[in-house]
Amino acid sequence: MKGFFRVACLLLLVTLLAGLPALPAQVAEAKTPQGILDSAAEVFREMANQGDVSTMAALVRDAEGLAIFPSVIKAALIFGGRYGEGVVLRRDRNNGGWFGPSFYSIGGASWGLQVGGQSTALVLVIMNEKGMKGFRGDKFTLGGDLAVAVGPVGRQTGVGTDEKFRASIYSYSLNRGIFAGVSLEGAVISTLEEKNKEFWGRAMTSQETLNTKTTDHRVQSLIYEINQLIAKAE
């Protein structure tokens, strides 16, 4: 079923993109686990350079985990669809240690009067164990199985303590240099078992990958960029 959903999203996008102006070639190319990690590091590097990132940085500092989808293709021609592949890291908030990575896809469909195509980077800031729970399984729906809130931007007070910052997951996007919170209601996140097997060298469940301490040098560039963004917290 997971494979069918992923193939359906890809077929929908191919059909839609055939009727739209071409997106950059690098957007559509399939990435290896290392390619996803490198692209995720670049996303955080660019986000850290935004002028209004301090609130997101404070949320990341206090987060239980992060999901980064460096390139989510969204296309629409009456019917719409989106698909992207990304990586999740879990964090021990007691000592700051990281666990993972684990690889996932995000996809979904929509309908109505809509025309266009774009590629967007998405980051989900996972604030607690409730938010992490979905990533320990095979598939879940944002806004259905698990609520997700549009991430706040700009200067905010009380992050991590104020009542209004109680969501399990906050979502952010970066598109053509524009940084903002984004709604992802209805998007489906699924484990990429083949990507996990390729990275770890053996079949592993998402539960196993997220319980394995991050020591692999291939992840260090991403962790470095995450820490650079955290340094922008106020």
VEXGU-491426 format. One record per residue (C-alpha): x, y, z. Coordinates in pm, 1 decimal, m for minus. Layout:
<nodes>
X | Y | Z $
...
</nodes>
This chain:
<nodes>
0.0 | 0.0 | 0.0 $
282.8 | 241.1 | 84.3 $
449.4 | 170.7 | m249.2 $
121.6 | 219.1 | m433.0 $
61.9 | 558.9 | m269.7 $
414.2 | 674.9 | m353.8 $
384.9 | 560.8 | m715.5 $
41.0 | 724.0 | m745.9 $
179.6 | 1058.6 | m625.0 $
471.2 | 1037.8 | m867.0 $
247.4 | 946.9 | m1161.2 $
14.4 | 1235.3 | m1078.3 $
307.6 | 1477.2 | m1066.1 $
452.9 | 1349.7 | m1394.3 $
115.1 | 1395.7 | m1560.5 $
74.7 | 1745.5 | m1418.8 $
429.3 | 1855.2 | m1497.0 $
388.3 | 1743.0 | m1857.6 $
138.5 | 2024.4 | m1902.1 $
337.0 | 2291.1 | m1715.6 $
658.7 | 2485.3 | m1780.6 $
961.8 | 2276.5 | m1694.4 $
1099.9 | 2289.6 | m1342.5 $
1479.6 | 2284.8 | m1295.2 $
1628.5 | 1944.6 | m1372.2 $
1786.0 | 1910.8 | m1028.2 $
1444.3 | 1940.3 | m862.6 $
1311.4 | 1621.5 | m1015.7 $
1619.4 | 1401.5 | m987.2 $
1609.5 | 1106.5 | m748.8 $
1851.2 | 1155.1 | m461.8 $
2057.7 | 903.5 | m268.5 $
2043.1 | 912.8 | 113.9 $
2366.5 | 1114.0 | 108.9 $
2217.1 | 1353.8 | m143.3 $
1913.8 | 1406.6 | 80.0 $
2138.5 | 1472.7 | 381.5 $
2353.6 | 1720.0 | 188.9 $
2046.8 | 1901.6 | 55.4 $
1895.0 | 1912.4 | 404.1 $
2213.6 | 2075.4 | 534.1 $
2188.0 | 2335.8 | 258.9 $
1827.0 | 2410.4 | 357.8 $
1931.1 | 2482.7 | 716.3 $
2224.7 | 2690.8 | 596.8 $
1988.6 | 2907.0 | 392.6 $
1729.4 | 2929.1 | 669.9 $
1996.0 | 3041.3 | 918.5 $
2065.2 | 3337.4 | 688.6 $
1705.7 | 3460.9 | 704.1 $
1643.3 | 3773.1 | 910.2 $
1331.0 | 3648.6 | 1088.2 $
1443.6 | 3300.5 | 1192.1 $
1492.2 | 3358.5 | 1567.2 $
1156.4 | 3207.9 | 1670.9 $
1209.2 | 2896.1 | 1460.4 $
1562.0 | 2867.8 | 1602.1 $
1423.0 | 2873.6 | 1955.9 $
1174.4 | 2600.1 | 1868.2 $
1450.7 | 2387.8 | 1709.5 $
1662.9 | 2437.1 | 2023.6 $
1383.3 | 2284.9 | 2235.2 $
1267.6 | 2025.9 | 1980.9 $
1238.2 | 1649.4 | 2013.8 $
1322.4 | 1601.9 | 1646.2 $
1333.5 | 1745.9 | 1294.2 $
1197.8 | 1635.4 | 957.9 $
1360.5 | 1803.0 | 656.4 $
1228.4 | 1763.9 | 301.0 $
1473.1 | 1961.1 | 82.2 $
1267.7 | 1956.9 | m238.4 $
893.4 | 1893.6 | m240.9 $
754.3 | 1926.8 | m592.0 $
404.6 | 2069.1 | m602.3 $
220.2 | 2083.8 | m933.5 $
m138.7 | 2153.4 | m1031.2 $
m350.7 | 2155.7 | m1346.2 $
m706.3 | 2146.3 | m1202.2 $
m595.0 | 1843.9 | m999.5 $
m284.4 | 1896.0 | m786.8 $
m23.1 | 1684.2 | m616.5 $
303.5 | 1705.9 | m426.4 $
586.4 | 1467.4 | m352.9 $
926.0 | 1489.6 | m188.1 $
1178.1 | 1281.8 | 4.0 $
1352.3 | 1380.4 | 323.6 $
1520.0 | 1284.3 | 647.8 $
1426.8 | 1278.6 | 1017.7 $
1657.5 | 1311.3 | 1316.9 $
1549.1 | 1257.4 | 1677.5 $
1708.1 | 1458.2 | 1958.9 $
1771.7 | 1381.1 | 2325.1 $
1675.2 | 1707.9 | 2490.7 $
1859.0 | 1611.6 | 2811.8 $
2205.3 | 1600.0 | 2657.0 $
2155.0 | 1736.6 | 2303.5 $
2249.9 | 1407.2 | 2136.7 $
2103.2 | 1309.6 | 1798.9 $
1955.9 | 979.6 | 1676.8 $
1895.4 | 855.9 | 1323.1 $
1875.5 | 937.7 | 1038.5 $
1556.4 | 785.4 | 906.3 $
1424.6 | 858.4 | 556.3 $
1065.8 | 942.0 | 458.5 $
850.9 | 1067.4 | 172.4 $
577.9 | 1330.5 | 187.8 $
295.1 | 1334.8 | m61.7 $
m64.8 | 1428.0 | m120.6 $
m325.1 | 1532.2 | m373.5 $
m567.6 | 1822.7 | m404.1 $
m832.8 | 1940.2 | m644.9 $
m1010.1 | 2258.7 | m750.8 $
m918.1 | 2558.0 | m965.6 $
m537.6 | 2560.5 | m956.8 $
m257.5 | 2589.7 | m1212.3 $
118.2 | 2600.3 | m1153.9 $
427.0 | 2418.1 | m1035.2 $
704.7 | 2479.9 | m784.6 $
963.6 | 2317.2 | m563.3 $
966.5 | 2402.4 | m192.4 $
1186.1 | 2301.2 | 100.2 $
987.5 | 2192.4 | 405.5 $
1098.9 | 2159.8 | 767.7 $
885.9 | 2007.5 | 1044.0 $
994.9 | 2097.6 | 1398.2 $
881.2 | 1810.5 | 1621.9 $
830.6 | 1937.7 | 1975.2 $
744.1 | 1629.3 | 2183.0 $
707.8 | 1252.1 | 2192.6 $
350.9 | 1277.9 | 2064.9 $
488.7 | 1442.8 | 1752.3 $
761.4 | 1179.1 | 1715.7 $
516.3 | 890.6 | 1747.9 $
396.7 | 908.6 | 1387.8 $
752.5 | 886.8 | 1256.6 $
807.6 | 561.2 | 1447.6 $
545.3 | 388.2 | 1231.3 $
516.1 | 325.5 | 857.9 $
273.4 | 600.5 | 752.5 $
60.0 | 880.2 | 897.8 $
m135.9 | 1186.1 | 786.3 $
m61.6 | 1539.0 | 902.0 $
m375.0 | 1703.0 | 1035.4 $
m547.6 | 1364.5 | 1052.6 $
m344.7 | 1122.4 | 1261.3 $
m136.2 | 1408.9 | 1398.5 $
m204.9 | 1783.1 | 1416.9 $
51.1 | 2023.5 | 1271.8 $
60.7 | 2401.3 | 1320.6 $
194.1 | 2670.2 | 1089.1 $
531.9 | 2771.4 | 1230.2 $
556.6 | 3121.6 | 1380.4 $
814.7 | 3359.5 | 1232.8 $
964.7 | 3690.0 | 1342.7 $
1024.8 | 3785.7 | 1702.8 $
803.6 | 3604.6 | 1953.1 $
813.5 | 3592.2 | 2331.8 $
771.4 | 3290.9 | 2552.6 $
873.8 | 3021.4 | 2306.9 $
883.8 | 2690.8 | 2492.1 $
693.2 | 2826.5 | 2795.2 $
396.4 | 3029.0 | 2667.1 $
60.4 | 2852.5 | 2632.7 $
35.0 | 2942.2 | 2265.0 $
344.2 | 2734.8 | 2177.4 $
194.4 | 2394.8 | 2256.6 $
168.9 | 2229.7 | 1913.2 $
336.7 | 1890.7 | 1865.1 $
473.4 | 1987.7 | 1521.5 $
541.3 | 2324.7 | 1357.9 $
589.1 | 2346.1 | 979.6 $
811.0 | 2586.1 | 784.0 $
886.8 | 2634.1 | 415.1 $
1161.0 | 2797.1 | 209.6 $
1076.9 | 2882.1 | m149.9 $
1291.2 | 3106.3 | m372.9 $
1449.7 | 3259.7 | m65.7 $
1114.3 | 3332.2 | 102.5 $
1094.6 | 3184.9 | 454.1 $
750.6 | 3128.3 | 611.7 $
524.9 | 2899.9 | 808.2 $
319.2 | 2668.2 | 589.1 $
3.8 | 2456.9 | 620.8 $
47.8 | 2084.9 | 547.0 $
m296.1 | 1954.5 | 640.3 $
m365.2 | 1626.0 | 464.0 $
m6.9 | 1548.9 | 361.3 $
88.3 | 1183.2 | 405.0 $
432.5 | 1089.3 | 541.5 $
563.9 | 737.4 | 470.4 $
882.1 | 552.5 | 562.6 $
1128.2 | 499.1 | 275.7 $
1243.1 | 149.9 | 364.6 $
1475.8 | 120.2 | 64.9 $
1653.4 | 446.3 | 152.9 $
1698.7 | 335.8 | 514.2 $
1841.6 | 4.1 | 397.1 $
2077.4 | 181.7 | 156.8 $
2208.5 | 415.1 | 429.6 $
2235.3 | 165.8 | 716.4 $
2350.2 | m131.2 | 507.8 $
2065.8 | m353.6 | 629.4 $
1689.3 | m346.8 | 666.7 $
1584.0 | m139.3 | 966.9 $
1247.0 | m14.9 | 1086.0 $
1192.6 | 355.8 | 1147.0 $
1171.9 | 273.9 | 1518.6 $
1517.7 | 116.3 | 1505.5 $
1676.4 | 398.6 | 1307.1 $
1538.3 | 666.3 | 1540.6 $
1670.4 | 478.5 | 1843.3 $
2023.2 | 454.0 | 1698.4 $
2263.7 | 725.4 | 1810.2 $
2397.5 | 942.9 | 1527.8 $
2769.3 | 876.6 | 1491.3 $
2805.6 | 845.6 | 1112.1 $
3025.7 | 1116.6 | 960.1 $
2781.1 | 1150.6 | 670.9 $
2531.2 | 1324.5 | 900.9 $
2773.6 | 1568.4 | 1064.6 $
2733.5 | 1846.1 | 806.1 $
2357.9 | 1853.7 | 867.3 $
2399.8 | 1858.3 | 1246.3 $
2652.7 | 2141.1 | 1215.5 $
2406.4 | 2353.3 | 1014.4 $
2126.1 | 2277.1 | 1261.7 $
2347.4 | 2400.5 | 1545.9 $
2431.5 | 2713.6 | 1346.7 $
2061.3 | 2790.2 | 1322.5 $
2005.0 | 2717.7 | 1693.8 $
2268.7 | 2981.2 | 1769.1 $
2026.2 | 3238.1 | 1621.8 $
1769.0 | 3169.6 | 1896.4 $
1679.0 | 3456.0 | 2128.7 $
</nodes>
